[in-house]
Amino acid sequence: MAKGYWLARLDISDRETFAEYRKRNAAPIAKFSGRFIVKGGKAETVLGPRRGENVVIEFDDYAQAVACFHSPDYQAAAQYLKQSCALIEFVIVEGAEQ
């Protein structure tokens, strides 16, 4: 079964509120077996607009990735994400079958 991924590119405008989002998103992501693959770090934007933060979270499958995003616990945390970022690009994708 193919894994599921969250791909997020963010421009953070309020670091304090974003820190609260990170605290609150940990439990729902873990509950749905999410694992951070990329969390910030160095990045070179070679095409398209540059973003300040890049994140990739892997889930056991696509259904888990979608269910986590729509869960009440994650949506409560997401309010802090929305308040802390000037721009958010957030995509849930299915990985390639191995």
N, C-alpha and C positions, 0 to 999 in steps of 0.2 A: 504494500500500500504506500502511496506517495505521501510524503510529509507535507505539512502546511507551514506557511511562513507569514509573518507580519514584516512588511518593509515600510519603514518610516523615515522621512527626511523632514527635519524641523529647523525652523529659525526661532530660537528661544529668546523671549523678550523679558521674562521675569524668572530668574534663576531660583529664587526662594519658593515660588509657587511650583516650579518644575520639580524641585527637590521633594516637595510634598506629594506630587504625582508619583514620583519614583517609589516613595515609601508605600503609597497606597496601591500601586499596581503589582507589587511583588506577590502578594497572596493569591489574587485571582490568576495571575500568569502561572504560578506554581501549581495551583489547583488543577489546571488544564494541561499540565506537563510541559509548559513552555520553558525554553532554554535560550538565554541570550547568546547569540552567535557574534553579533557586532553591537557594541555599545559605545558610540563615540569613537575616539581614536583618530589616527591620521587618515586623511582622505584626499584624493586628488580628483576633482571634477573635470572630466575630459570633454563632456558634452552636456549641454543644458545648464541651468542656473545652479550655482553653488548654494548649499545649505550648511548651516552651522553644526548640525548633529545628524548622524546617520545611525539607524538601529535596524538590526535583523533579529527576529525571535523565531525559533524553530519549534514546531509542535509535532506530535506523533503523526497527525494526519490533518487534512484540510478541514474536516468537520470540527475537530477540536479547536483549531485556530478561529473559525467563525463563531463557535459557541462561546469561547472565551471573550471575544470582542463584545458580543451581545449580552453577556452575563450582567446581572444587576451590580455585582461587586466591581467588575471592571468599568462599567459605565459610571459608577460613582467616582472612581479614580480618574476617569477620562475628563471629568469636569475641570480638574486641575490642569490637565494637559491643554485643554482648549483655552483656559485663562492665561496660561504661561507662554504661549507661542504666538508669534506674529504670523507664521505660516506653517501649515502642516500638510504634508503629503503622506497618506497612510493607505497601504494596499495590502490585502490578504490574497496570497497566491498559493496555488498547489505546486509542489515540487515535481521534478521529473521522476518517473518510475525508475528504480535502480535494477 
